[in-house]
Amino acid sequence: MITNHLLLFVVIIIILDSAVPLLTGVSQNDSAGIASSSNSDGKILRRTKRGWMWNTFVIMEEYTGSLDQYVGKLHSDKDRGDGSVKYVLSGEGAGMVFEINATSGDIHAKKRLDREAKAFYTLRAQAVNRFTGQPLEDWSNFTIKVHDINDNEPKFSKETFVATVPEMSDVGTMVIQVTASDADDEDYGNSAKLVYSILQGQPYFSVDPSNGIIRTALPNMIRENREKYQVVIQAKDMAGQMGGLSGTTVVNITLQDVNNSPPRFPHTAYHLSVPESAQVGSPVGRIKANDADVGRNAEMRYTITSGDGHDMFSVVTDGETQEAIITVKKPLDFEGKRLYQLKVDVTNAYLDPRFLHMGPFTDSATVRITVQDVDEPPVFTRNPYIIEVQEDTLAGSSIGMVTARDPDNSLLPFRSVCRYTIDRYTDLERLFNIDSINGTIYTLQSLDREMSKWHNISIAASEINNAGQITRVPVFIKVLDINDNAPEFAMFYETFVCENVKAGQLIQTISAVDTDEPLVGHKFAFSLHNPNFTLIDNEDNTARILTRRGGFNRREMSLYLLPVVISDNDYPIQSSTSTLTVRVCACDSDGNVRSCSTEALLLSAGLSTGALVAILLCIIILLMIVVLFAALRRQRKKEPLIISKEDVRDNVVSYNDEGGGEEDTQAFDIGTLRNPEVMDTNKLRRDIIPDMLFPFRRVSPIKDNTDVRDFINSRLQENDSDPTAPPYDSLATYAYEGNGSLAESLSSLESAATEGDQEFDYLSHWGPQFKKLADMYIAKDTGRET
């Protein structure tokens, strides 16, 4: 059995069965040493002597000795001291942290241990035969526990804490709890037992030594006196005893505001001034009460409680500055009242019932407001003016008057302080004028209600001494109606009567309109005197037209003009004669109109409509034939230049006529071949008759264009756009070689008078292109010499 011997003492733990005596020094596997006893029943009880029951070694942390720290000793009962037993160690830290003497079983720690890093190590030990390697004992597990020492100071979770507490709080009000932790073993000794104390912050705050809760220690701490506090808390281990380690933290405590300070005006009376021209709603001035509280607790409300200016001024609170803004409530008049007095009260918007006993939370101040005089513009007695005038009022007649006064000098007469003018932008037709002294309005032209019922003009009044002070007022002039227009037909009537109509037949209902507007409404009377038609007044401003007889005939009379007299009932009575045109038409048996024109009547007596249409078509066809024949006669058949049906890719063109030779300059202008730049642009084609009076002008080739390809392309474009060219494809050739040709000009026109003066042997050196030409001229020259 493996046993351990500690450095200072040996702990032997023997687990015994009940009523069995303790035996030592025997291995668990040793069968010898068996004791027996019998119980009351005579049964023999046996037990086996059991060895040491060990499982824990203890080692101090942070060992500072120069040698390895001794942990303990392992020993087996089978170790006879002859060196045949070998001890083997495995598990956590075996070989690196802990090592064992294989012969003696002594265990040493090779490194300094830190309990806070690792509190215990679990290992296994076994005794084996050194020579055979066979195990002498089974593996035994044991633990090496690191014994704690006080080597860690307490630490708070934060270096700085922030807390708040309402001002005026009772003693013992909890502020915040701060706790620290100690990495030492809490189960061993007092190394991790902490005690809290306050190093700074007394006598305002205290701390609970067991749990770190900070509480208020003084009553009625006022934020207005001191708002912020810094408290230093210490946590010490070893239960606060001498030699313990400690840690500190800082707690910044702020007193929260409560509404314990009433608002107060710094002055009992204020004096403000405002010009009398200040508009309604404009500010007069600001006053402010002081409140030591902040935020919501400092919000105030101002009211006007009394004073003769209660109806003239109002007060509102500026939400940002908490100032009282006094504004104009009604228009001010320096001449009417120059001084006002107000009583303004202030109170907190939100009261705290706990502190009402510290009140009253209201205050008042007197505000005197002086109205300052300003140079005001004239003021009209009315705004606006409405004037009524008859439309038959003569030009130059007075129709009304406007009056303005100077509010700064109301003692002077109206007419001596103001000048009146009409804004001509509102009277472009210049229908009215005004007396600049007394404000009387005159008409410059006669008015017509039917043209315009209302005239809206603007009149300005300015001070005599200060023309810049101007006031305008609208004047609405209503033109009253008089009966000066006669009634007339309400619309144009297209009236007809059938030839087969009977007497008393209704042919038209007429009505009238009048541009006048009588007060009692329109009432028209109709009358007609005609032997063929009669009129019946319906007494509702309409009338019916009926026939007196039947048997109307278009051949005798196709139109009847009926003079209808229409009169109104206003004063003076106006009447007019309107003509109603009645046409006589042919109708069917149901009274539907078939025809009303006299032309149709004449045509019915002669040819029918079908015959007329046929004659017209024949005339049109004959005209078309004549025009076509004339067009064909004007055109001539033009023969194409190319007669041969063969392929023209060899640039061969044949003509029916034979030229007169090189000396014939009438058939073709040879100069064109010499120099295309001097060709006659107005020369016409000689093989056809020109169809245009002004033929197409050819464009001269571009100067200094010596390239033959550009020359040919230019000619091709000219031919394509030539309106005088034949309508069929044609082939045109040119003898222009271009400037700078090695062969110079091939034309014989510039050659010598006698061909014998020239030699053509050089043509044989120009290559195969000129071989045929060389053969012709060289052979010809040889024949001449022969």
Helices and strands as residue ranges (DSSP letters): E 2-4, E 35-38, E 44-47, E 56-60, E 69-76, E 85-91, E 98-100, E 106-109, E 120-129, E 140-147, E 155-156, E 160-166, E 174-177, E 180-181, E 195-200, E 205-207, E 213-216, E 228-236, G 238-240, E 246-256, E 269-275, E 283-287, G 295-298, E 300-306, E 313-317, E 324-328, E 339-348, G 353-358, E 362-372, E 379-380, E 385-390, E 398-401, E 404-405, G 414-416, E 418-422, G 424-426, E 432-434, E 440-443, E 454-463, E 470-480, E 488-489, E 495-498, E 506-513, E 525-528, E 533-537, E 542-547, E 559-567, E 575-587, E 593-595, H 598-605, H 609-634, H 671-674, G 676-678, H 708-720, G 748-750, G 755-757, G 761-765, G 768-770, H 771-785
